[in-house]
Amino acid sequence: MPKRHSDEELTRNHFDWSLGDRRERLTPAFTSLRQLLSNRELPDAERISDTDLILLLNEIEFELLQYRVEVDFIDTLPARVAYRGILQLLDSPIETDADSHKITHLDGCDSACESCFQLAHCTVAREVLGGEWRIAVNQARINPSWTALFGAE
């Protein structure tokens, strides 16, 4: 039978219910794809052949897996669109966790269907946008990353 703590033990002030020293360990830390892929050259999507692009995407995916980041874009996404999506997400924050078993899934979806790089290939966007889906596809290009937005200044 498990031993129950006495009322006296439970009322003593020796239990610390606060986060105390653990607060720093529980504070999330962030990185970005740019930092994780900092040792890799990422050419413009238009300057790379289809074959080289597929090889590069496989290398990027494998490298990100080493950091416990899994790319989960839509399966039917063309390679060039997937690569543009990775370039778009270079500066998006990715939470890092001390837990060595946690995988961060990068699906590229931020719920802004109208500006998503996966829009033309996404069945969820078709359902959400309804009849206006085709208009959104025609007007949407790639959603610019923060670097692109501020780089023009």
Sequence and secondary structure as in RCSB ss.txt:
>XXXX:A:sequence
MPKRHSDEELTRNHFDWSLGDRRERLTPAFTSLRQLLSNRELPDAERISDTDLILLLNEIEFELLQYRVEVDFID
TLPARVAYRGILQLLDSPIETDADSHKITHLDGCDSACESCFQLAHCTVAREVLGGEWRIAVNQARINPSWTALF
GAE
>XXXX:A:secstr
      HHHHHSTT   S GGGHHHHS EEEEHHHHTTTS    GGGS HHHHHHHHHHHHHHHHHTTEEE   T
T  HHHHHHHHHHTTTSEEEE S TT  EEE    S GGG TTGGG HHHHHHHGGGHHHHHHH      HHHHH
HT 
